[in-house]
């Protein structure tokens, strides 16, 4: 059923995007902003994220063809990348930022942080871009494409709500809660990475 495409898109991408992991850096970079300014920054970042995902979804296949990369090879590489990110989340001190301390310091000097580093690489990094490219297949119907895009928007809406509530969520969950959430997201991301690799290898053997 087409509705399964929407559910699969949302659940897969939400785990990979992991807006909970973006909360600490978001709070650091917007600590001097008012609540409305923080909301506008989060909204712009999530809109940019949808645009990046949509471009990756539609143009990714052409880029792969240009470089002669097989979609299954991309899924294996993407799966390895997701597994590496997952192991980072599952290890002690898990809720690491996706950007370096130097990048955070540089970002504090910027007037607008919504595109970089928030939208890219924090929300739509290499892992989510690889997932978006892998979601596109020639078998997708027009309704399937539309539902995939709706899935992107729903991920952005959920990310926006989490970012604008990040101050409250951090206070409620505390460090222990944030660590537990990071490990849950890490486990889900690890499962997605394994699935990417397994399905790609199976498809390659069937082709051979």
N, C-alpha and C positions, 0 to 999 in steps of 0.2 A: 504494500500500500504506500501511496505517496506520503502520507502523514508520517510514516516511519523515517523518511528522509529528513523531515524537519526535526524529529526527536533525535535522530543520530547526529545530525549536524550540530544541534545545540549542545548535547551532552559531551560530544567529542571536543568541540572547540572550547566550551566553557572550562573543561578540565585543563586544556593546554594553555589557554589565555591566563587562567588563574589570577583573577583580579585581586584576590586576597593577598597574593604575593606583592602586588603593586602598592598596597596600602601604606606601608612604612615610608617608601620614597615619596609617594604622593603627599603625605602629611608633612614630610620634611621640606619639600619644595614649595608647599603652599602655607607654611606655618604663619606667615605674615599677612595672608590674604583673609578677607572677610568670607563669611559663608556663601554669599551670592557669587563672589569672585571664584571661590573654590568650585562651586557648582558649574559655572561657565567653563572653567578649565577642564573639568571632568567631561562635560558635554562635548566640547570640541575634540578632546582626545578620543572619545568613543565614536564620534562621527568619522574622524580620520581612520580609526581602526576598521570601520565598516568599509570605507573606500579602499583601504589596503587589501582587505580580504577579498573584496569583489574583483579588484584588478588581478589579484593572484589567481582567483578562481577562473576568470575568463581568459586571461593572457598567459597563464602559466604553461599551458600545453604548447602554445606557439614558441615560448622561450625554450622549452625542453626539446621541441623538434628542431629548433635552430641550432642547438648545441649537440643534437644527436643523442639525447638522454632518454632512455626508456622510462615510462611512468613507473614501472615496477622497481627499477633501480632507485628512483626518487623515493618511493615508499620505504624501501629498505634503509636508505640514508636518513629519511625523516624519522623512521622508527628508532634508529640508533641515537639520533639527536634527542628524541623525546625520552628515551630510556636514560640518557645521560642527565637530562634535566630532572627526571624523576628521582634518580639516585641522589642528586644534590638536595632535593626536598626531603628525602627519607633519612638523610644522615643527621646527626646531632647539629644543632645550630642551623636547622633546615631552612628557615624562612629567609633565605638570602635574596638580596636584590639581584635583578637581572642586569643591572648596570653597575659600573665600577664607582668607587668613591670619587675618583677624579671627574667622572662624567656628572655625578651629582653636584659637585662643587662648581663645575662649569655651568650647569643648568641653572644654578641659583642666580647667575648674572644675566640670564635671558629674560626678556619681557614675556615671552609666551613659551611655555614648556609642554603645550598640549600635543604637538606633533612629535618632537623629540625632547625628552626621552620617553614620554608617557605612551603615545600611540605606537611608536617604534623606538626601541625594541621591547618595551615592557609589556604592552598588551598584544601587539601583533609582531612577534619576533619570528625568527627562522622556523621554529616548530609549528606555529599556527599557519604560517605561509605555506609550509610543506603540506600541512593537512588540507588547506584550501585547494591547493593544486591537485592533490590526490582525490578530492571529492568530485572533480569534474570527469565525467566519462561520456563517451558518445551515446551510451544507452539512456542517458537522462532525458526525460520528456520535458516539455516546456513547463509543465506544472512542477516537475521535480526541480528544475532550475529555480523557479520562483520560490519554492519552499526552502531551498538551500539559502537563498538570499534572505528570506524571512528569518531563517535560523541565525544568520549573521547579525541581523538587527536585534533579535532577542538576546544574543550574547552581549551585544553592546548595551542594551537596556539594563540587563542584570549587572554588567560591569559598572555602568553609571550609578546605579542605586547603591552598589557596594562602596564605590569611591566616595560618593557624597555622604555616606554614612560611616566612613572609615574612622572618624574620631570617636564616635559612639561605639562602634564595634570593637575598637581597640580597648576602650575602657571596660566594656562588658566582658570580652573574651579573655583579656589579659595575655601575658606572655605564654602561659601554658596552653590556653585555648588557641592562640595563633600557631603555636608549634604543632598542636594536634591537627588543626585544619590544613597546615602545610603538608603534613604526612599523608592525610587522606587524599589531597589533591595529587601528591606525588605517586601514591599507589594507583590512582585512576590513570594518571599520565603514563606510568610504567605499563599498565595493562593495554593502553592504546598503542604504545610503541611496539609491544610484543605482537599485537594483532596486526599492525602494519607490516612488520617483517614476515610474519607467518603467512599472511594472505599473499604477499608479493612473491615469496619463495614458492608457494604452492602453484601460483599462476605461471611462474617461469618454468617449473617442471612440467606442467600440463602443456604449455606451448612447445616445450622441447620434445 
